[in-house]
Structure formats: C-alpha cells, structure tokens
Amino acid sequence: MTVNVSKPAINVREKLAELDKPTGIAGEAMLRAETPQEQFNLIGAGRRNILYNGAFEIAQRGTSFTNVDHNDYTLDRWKIIEGSTAAFTATQSTDAPNGFAHSLKLDVTTADSSAAASDYCILNQPLEGYDIISFAAGTTDAKYHSLSFWVKSNVTGTFIAGLRYLSSGKNSDQAYTIDQADTWEHKTVVFPPQSTNAPNYDNTEELSLYFWLFAGSNYSGGSFLETGWSTTDNTRAVGQTNLVASTDNEFYITGVQLELGKVATPFEHRSYGEELALCQRYYEKSYNQGTAPATATHLGSRSSGGNAAANTTGEIGGYFPFIVTKRAAPSVTIWDQSGNQGKTTISLYGTGTTANQTSSVSNISETVFFVSRASGANATELYVQFVADAEL
C-alpha cells in the first residue's frame, strides 16, 4: 500500500529569523566581537582594565582635598591638570551606583565663567608606556580603545573624553552626554586604532586619559570634534560644557575602565590589596592606609638599630626598603613620630623616645632609601615615617 504524505512548504530562512536566540547581553556582545582577542576579553580571561584605581577605592594621600589646582593628585593615580582660575574640592564619596562603594566627587569652589581662550580644566590619569603595549599603536595591527565609566552631575550637556599619545602629540576625543541631572548614568566611548606613530614602551608617560571639565576656544573653537588622531588643538573639545561656570556645580565619576577592543566589558573589580599594590608603584607611605601623611603617630613607622645596638651620639641610620618596586627612583619625604618634616625619632633602650632629630635622606633607588641622623642625643634606634612619590 502506498501512502502519500504532504506538508506545507516552509521558508527556512524566515523560520530561522523567527527564532528567539537566548543569548542575553553578554551573548550578543560575543556575537558582535570581531576578533578572538575581543572574545577573550569578554569572557574575562586575563586583565582587561589598564587604568589604576578606576573604582576610587585607594586613597593613600587622604580622602578630601581642598583648593585642588594644576597637577595636584587626589585619590590615587588621578589628578587635575588645568590652566584656569577654577578650583575644586575633591573627595572620596560614598555616593556611587550599585556595585560600587566609592566615587570621586569634584565640587567647584572657585568658578571660571568667562575664561580666556587658553583656559582648560581636566581630570587626568597618565599611563606609562609599559601599560599600553597591547594596543599595538603605530602598527598595522593597532587596536581600538574602549572607555566606559559611570558619571553623575547636576550639569547636563555634552562632555568630552580624550586620549593623548605623548610621544607623537596625537589626540583622539569622543563626546558623551549627561542626559539627566543628579542621576548616575553609564557611558561608553570607543577610540579608533592609532596606527601611524609608535609610542615609547618604557616607564615614562606615554598615554594620557582626559575627562574635560572645561575648555577655552584654543581647545574647543574648531568647526568639528576630532574623533580620529590629530595634533590639532582647537578640535579636541568642541562642544564641551563648562562645568566650572558656577560654584553650585559638581561632578562624580567611578567605574572607569580603558580596555582593548571595540566592545566595552563590565568593570573589572580587583581586590583592595591588589589595587593598592598597583598604586604603590607610584606612591607609597609608611602610615596606615586611613592615616594622612604628616600625622603625629608611631603607627607604621620604620626603624633601624635595635635594643642590642650600641648607643651613640654620632651617626645612626639605616636602609629602608619599599613594599613595592617603584616606577623610577622616587622623591622621599620623611617625618618623625610627632609629625615634624625632615626629622626622625630616636630612642635609647629603656629611656623612651626623642623626636625632632634633624636627619637626611640619600641613596634613593627604585627599591630602597637611606636615612641617617648625623649627631645628637644618645640613641640605639632610629624611627622614621615616609612618603615615596614616583608619580608621572
């Protein structure tokens, strides 16, 4: 017996198009990734964020800074660069989006509402050449740079984020918009590959991240925003809102991540200890993390000599190693346990301590420095507090 079975014709392509792909946001990002490296980054294999302290957890210098001016560092690895009369108070704020504990808050304390053409204000993190090797700049394999961050301000409008390669002087700048006042918003901008000029791969500053806060016409007076790589200054910040126009204005930022590729991935949270060690390549203090340098305290102070050392009224000193090898030989500032700069505290076994001993620092390297007191009261031991600064 013959049985004839008939089925209606179907269009396979249409049916495939109707399928709901259960990929989710991460799956869609994997499908959009153009290279294995981008997929590698998306699944979280290896370190992605080349910035330091992007969640503003590390605050070795302190948690509040008044009258922040040009080249002043605030929370670790972040500084203000400016040519303006504007001034800020910078604080480590607990106002942060879900998933973050802190942000950097910039509060305008001196306004610059009618600035000169050459005026500018920028939140900046400089990076050394060693940090950016994976971008393959200056080659035919140069990679995209993806920047993502959370931002909040009472000022809405267009803002500019930029990258600058120092050795070539080339800049690329991208616009983002703060759409709603006093609301945390997540932003992503993508910078094109920089394939024409090879950077210096060493421990000097090579790539600098800029968050423009204000730009005079020397930087914003061009007819268009240069989103490619250029050495032209007046197209760097076209359209930038003047955040410093009023002392009522403030700016919060956190979750800042710069990574390889065209697809921005979720923020890479590192442990506090790991982030602190990364920052200590540039800045290290002997004090406890919650204690500002120059505070009168014995906690954290380093010592040389000891109870078994011979007492002397002459030179006493010793070598003091850093916890983390520095980017370069740092500048070292010392204090005694009473907070006197340029001094040390001595002790004579069984008789207590004596502060305010004039002392000197020498033989500074990337790993160690020497402190000595030339002469003074009888002593068997020397104590010192210090800050070592090897910032860019």
ChimeraX attribute file (.defattr): number of C-alpha atoms within 10 A of each C-alpha:
attribute: neighborCount
match mode: 1-to-1
recipient: residues
	/A:1	3
	/A:2	4
	/A:3	5
	/A:4	5
	/A:5	5
	/A:6	6
	/A:7	5
	/A:8	4
	/A:9	6
	/A:10	8
	/A:11	7
	/A:12	9
	/A:13	8
	/A:14	9
	/A:15	9
	/A:16	10
	/A:17	9
	/A:18	9
	/A:19	8
	/A:20	7
	/A:21	10
	/A:22	8
	/A:23	11
	/A:24	9
	/A:25	9
	/A:26	13
	/A:27	13
	/A:28	12
	/A:29	17
	/A:30	20
	/A:31	11
	/A:32	13
	/A:33	18
	/A:34	13
	/A:35	11
	/A:36	10
	/A:37	12
	/A:38	20
	/A:39	18
	/A:40	14
	/A:41	21
	/A:42	21
	/A:43	11
	/A:44	12
	/A:45	10
	/A:46	9
	/A:47	10
	/A:48	20
	/A:49	22
	/A:50	16
	/A:51	19
	/A:52	21
	/A:53	26
	/A:54	28
	/A:55	26
	/A:56	25
	/A:57	22
	/A:58	24
	/A:59	21
	/A:60	23
	/A:61	20
	/A:62	17
	/A:63	18
	/A:64	16
	/A:65	17
	/A:66	13
	/A:67	14
	/A:68	23
	/A:69	19
	/A:70	17
	/A:71	14
	/A:72	13
	/A:73	20
	/A:74	24
	/A:75	22
	/A:76	24
	/A:77	24
	/A:78	20
	/A:79	20
	/A:80	23
	/A:81	20
	/A:82	24
	/A:83	16
	/A:84	20
	/A:85	17
	/A:86	25
	/A:87	23
	/A:88	21
	/A:89	18
	/A:90	26
	/A:91	22
	/A:92	22
	/A:93	19
	/A:94	12
	/A:95	17
	/A:96	21
	/A:97	19
	/A:98	7
	/A:99	10
	/A:100	17
	/A:101	15
	/A:102	22
	/A:103	27
	/A:104	26
	/A:105	23
	/A:106	23
	/A:107	22
	/A:108	23
	/A:109	20
	/A:110	17
	/A:111	20
	/A:112	22
	/A:113	15
	/A:114	11
	/A:115	20
	/A:116	15
	/A:117	13
	/A:118	14
	/A:119	19
	/A:120	26
	/A:121	26
	/A:122	22
	/A:123	18
	/A:124	22
	/A:125	23
	/A:126	22
	/A:127	23
	/A:128	20
	/A:129	19
	/A:130	15
	/A:131	16
	/A:132	20
	/A:133	13
	/A:134	13
	/A:135	19
	/A:136	18
	/A:137	21
	/A:138	15
	/A:139	14
	/A:140	11
	/A:141	13
	/A:142	19
	/A:143	21
	/A:144	19
	/A:145	20
	/A:146	20
	/A:147	26
	/A:148	21
	/A:149	20
	/A:150	21
	/A:151	23
	/A:152	25
	/A:153	22
	/A:154	15
	/A:155	19
	/A:156	15
	/A:157	16
	/A:158	16
	/A:159	21
	/A:160	24
	/A:161	24
	/A:162	22
	/A:163	23
	/A:164	20
	/A:165	24
	/A:166	19
	/A:167	14
	/A:168	15
	/A:169	15
	/A:170	19
	/A:171	26
	/A:172	24
	/A:173	27
	/A:174	21
	/A:175	19
	/A:176	14
	/A:177	15
	/A:178	21
	/A:179	15
	/A:180	14
	/A:181	13
	/A:182	16
	/A:183	15
	/A:184	20
	/A:185	17
	/A:186	16
	/A:187	15
	/A:188	18
	/A:189	20
	/A:190	23
	/A:191	23
	/A:192	17
	/A:193	23
	/A:194	26
	/A:195	16
	/A:196	14
	/A:197	14
	/A:198	15
	/A:199	20
	/A:200	20
	/A:201	14
	/A:202	14
	/A:203	14
	/A:204	17
	/A:205	19
	/A:206	23
	/A:207	23
	/A:208	16
	/A:209	22
	/A:210	21
	/A:211	19
	/A:212	24
	/A:213	22
	/A:214	27
	/A:215	31
	/A:216	22
	/A:217	18
	/A:218	19
	/A:219	21
	/A:220	22
	/A:221	18
	/A:222	17
	/A:223	10
	/A:224	13
	/A:225	21
	/A:226	21
	/A:227	18
	/A:228	14
	/A:229	21
	/A:230	17
	/A:231	15
	/A:232	14
	/A:233	17
	/A:234	19
	/A:235	23
	/A:236	30
	/A:237	34
	/A:238	25
	/A:239	20
	/A:240	23
	/A:241	20
	/A:242	24
	/A:243	27
	/A:244	30
	/A:245	18
	/A:246	16
	/A:247	17
	/A:248	14
	/A:249	17
	/A:250	21
	/A:251	20
	/A:252	24
	/A:253	26
	/A:254	28
	/A:255	23
	/A:256	23
	/A:257	24
	/A:258	23
	/A:259	25
	/A:260	26
	/A:261	27
	/A:262	21
	/A:263	24
	/A:264	24
	/A:265	24
	/A:266	15
	/A:267	19
	/A:268	16
	/A:269	14
	/A:270	14
	/A:271	9
	/A:272	12
	/A:273	10
	/A:274	10
	/A:275	19
	/A:276	22
	/A:277	16
	/A:278	16
	/A:279	21
	/A:280	25
	/A:281	21
	/A:282	21
	/A:283	24
	/A:284	25
	/A:285	24
	/A:286	19
	/A:287	21
	/A:288	13
	/A:289	16
	/A:290	11
	/A:291	19
	/A:292	15
	/A:293	23
	/A:294	19
	/A:295	16
	/A:296	15
	/A:297	17
	/A:298	16
	/A:299	13
	/A:300	17
	/A:301	20
	/A:302	17
	/A:303	19
	/A:304	18
	/A:305	18
	/A:306	15
	/A:307	13
	/A:308	9
	/A:309	13
	/A:310	13
	/A:311	18
	/A:312	15
	/A:313	13
	/A:314	13
	/A:315	12
	/A:316	22
	/A:317	23
	/A:318	17
	/A:319	17
	/A:320	17
	/A:321	15
	/A:322	18
	/A:323	14
	/A:324	18
	/A:325	17
	/A:326	22
	/A:327	20
	/A:328	18
	/A:329	18
	/A:330	22
	/A:331	15
	/A:332	17
	/A:333	18
	/A:334	24
	/A:335	28
	/A:336	29
	/A:337	26
	/A:338	18
	/A:339	20
	/A:340	19
	/A:341	18
	/A:342	18
	/A:343	25
	/A:344	30
	/A:345	27
	/A:346	29
	/A:347	21
	/A:348	20
	/A:349	17
	/A:350	7
	/A:351	8
	/A:352	8
	/A:353	15
	/A:354	19
	/A:355	19
	/A:356	17
	/A:357	21
	/A:358	18
	/A:359	22
	/A:360	16
	/A:361	17
	/A:362	12
	/A:363	10
	/A:364	19
	/A:365	16
	/A:366	17
	/A:367	16
	/A:368	18
	/A:369	20
	/A:370	15
	/A:371	24
	/A:372	22
	/A:373	21
	/A:374	14
	/A:375	15
	/A:376	14
	/A:377	14
	/A:378	17
	/A:379	26
	/A:380	21
	/A:381	24
	/A:382	27
	/A:383	25
	/A:384	26
	/A:385	31
	/A:386	23
	/A:387	20
	/A:388	23
	/A:389	20
	/A:390	18
	/A:391	22
	/A:392	15
